Amino acid sequence: MLEIYKRGQGKYTRVLTIVGVMLVTLIGALVLSDSLSAWVNTSNQKVNKAIAFGIPSLVVLGMAAFIFWLINRPQTADFLIATESEMKKVSWSSRKEIVGSTKVVIITTLMVAFLLYGVDSLFVFLFDKLNIMGLRAQ
């Protein structure tokens, strides 16, 4: 029942998937807890705390059980295993290449921005001299 399908394969992908889903679930549970605290206004603080923290806790436990089941489904586990093996084949750029490419992108973007500013200024000047679009003060 609690057996892990193909244990040892796709370990990092499975763990990161679980961490990501549980992080989103915990954030959602915190929001739900705040909403329930504001919604339930009983004079009995024990009931208020039980509702405000009990329901989100059940949601987190339910999601943990669901993600464990989902990660261990043969189709899902095989997909995650294949994903991890493909990621190992990726040729990642070095830091030097990334810094160089970033500099090229920034410089090119600035050059295009200045070119567009110049063309726009030229059109404003021409439209003003030709009195097109009523730019000149009446």
C-alpha positions, 0 to 999 in steps of 0.5 A, a space after each residue: 500500500 505504501 510501497 514506492 514505485 521504482 524506488 531510487 529512480 527519479 528521486 530528485 524529480 519526485 522530491 522536488 515535485 512533492 516539495 513544490 506541491 506541498 509548499 503551495 498547499 501550505 500557503 493555501 492552508 495559511 490563507 484558508 486558516 486566516 479566512 476561517 478565523 475571520 469567518 467564524 466568530 464564536 465566543 468559544 475560542 477552542 471551537 474557533 481554533 479547532 475550525 481555523 486550524 483543523 480544517 486547513 490541517 486536514 487539507 494539508 494531510 489530504 493533499 500529502 496523501 494525494 500527492 504520495 498516491 499520484 507520485 507513485 502511480 506507474 504513469 506519473 512515476 515513469 514520466 518523472 523518471 524520464 524527465 529526470 533522465 532527460 534533464 541529465 542530458 541537457 548541456 547547461 551553459 557556463 557562467 561565463 557564457 550566461 554573463 556574456 549573453 546577458 551583456 549582449 542582450 542588455 546592450 542590444 536592447 539599449 541600442 534599439 531603445 535609443 534608435 526608436 527614441 531617435 525615430 520617434 523624435 524625428 517623426 515628432 519634429 516632422 509632424 510639428 513642422 508640417 502641422 500634422 495632428 495639431 501638435 503646434 499650439 493654436 
